[in-house]
Amino acid sequence: MYSIEIILLYTAALLLVSVLSSKISDKIAVPALLAFIVIGMLAGSEGVGGIYFDDPWIAKFIGIIALNFIIFSGGIETNWDHIRSIAAPSFLLSTIGVVVTAVITGVFAANIMGLSLIEGLLLGSIVSSTDAPAVFSILKNKQINLKGKLRPLLELESASNDPMAVFLTLGFMGMLASQGSSLLDLFPLLLLDMVLGLVIGYVMSKICLYFMDNLHLSYHGLYPVLSIAMMLMTYSVATVAKGNGFIAVYMAGLLMSKYQFLHKKNVLKFHEGLAWFMQITMFLTLGLLVFPSQAFPLIPKALLIAAVLMFVARPLSVFLCLSPFKIPFNEKILISWVGLKGATAIILAIFPLLSDLSHGKDIFNVVFVIVMISVLTQGTSIPFVSKMLNVEAPLK
């Protein structure tokens, strides 16, 4: 066992190296999120750091807390003037698009990995959503400005499609646990899950706004603390009520962004910094959790699944969902390419790892490799692809 002082020293050193690596990653055009994961792997038991960490439950707990902060920050920073015209396509991408991506990827994964159909669909569900932290950080850090409503569309979709991936993942895990259930059993649960999440998010946003404007706290620094308490309460209430906690948190942040409550600027800045801290913590933890000796043998299969995901499943889902809207072909291609996978997928992959599924460890390792491939290929090439497709706009 490490002493408290040694744990704090390791933590401070990893955070410092991660912050410094973000500067280096900008210079060499590598996403900072990839650097954070690599640092975690290097610090792990099979790396130079030698830190042994093999507790999926703690990693899941850290990941869920971090995702709450990141999703809430994405919601509360939303510009309502931008989302009005892209709400419908974003909704289709974050619901039907996720399902289509999960099914195509899952069927292929089941065949290539020798999994049952439900296990394959579970893997497909885990990697079906676009990762909000990855999209937010890359678009901001690379200073990418896109024409028209492309950027808000990508940000809104990535921030709102995680709940569907979470629901599908838990649904297929439930089917594996109780062999008698079927896909049709998921639809009533899905409706209840989303409706409760939306309603609780709406109610909690109103309560939080009331507190912000009427409590008149003596210390300005307590307002961000109040927002944290309300955010965590929103997730907990929704989850206990059998609703979707992530939808509730995102909805609460999104509705709060519409109003000018007291100390809003301070609260936004606080959550922006906290979201970065949570991203670093989450990626470092996930990097520590991975054992490269177990993941590397699965690289060939992961490469094939990633190729189907990036070049078949994601484009088909995008073109299907956006067919009712007058969106140019080159913009649809870019939306298809910005289907980044990130920490959300790895966190969801911890669920089958904790449930002792026969292929749980293989699913986790394949998902980890797919995320690395996605961030390395899609994340680094977004500036080039946006220029090639002529969808880049001058920076304001």
Secondary structure, 3 states (H helix, E strand, C coil): CCCHHHHHHHHHHHHHHHHHHHHHHHHCCCCHHHHHHHHHHHHECCCCCCECCCCHHHHHHHHHHHHHHHHHHHHHCCCHHHHHHHHHHHHHHHCHHHHHHHHHHHHHHHHHHCCCHHHHHHHHHHCCCCCHHHHHHHHHHCCCCECCCHHHHHHHHHHHCHHHHHHHHHHHHHHHHCCCCCHHHHHHHHHHHHHHHHHHHHHHHHHHHHHHHHCCCCCCCHHHHHHHHHHHHHHHHHHHCCCCHHHHHHHHHHHHCCCCCCCHHHHHHHHHHHHHHHHHHHHHHHHHHCCHHHHHHHHHHHHHHHHHHHHHHHHHHHHHHCCCCCCCHHHHHHHHHCCCCCHHHHHHHHHHHHCCCCCHHHHHHHHHHHHHHHHHHHHHHHHHHHHHCCCECCCC
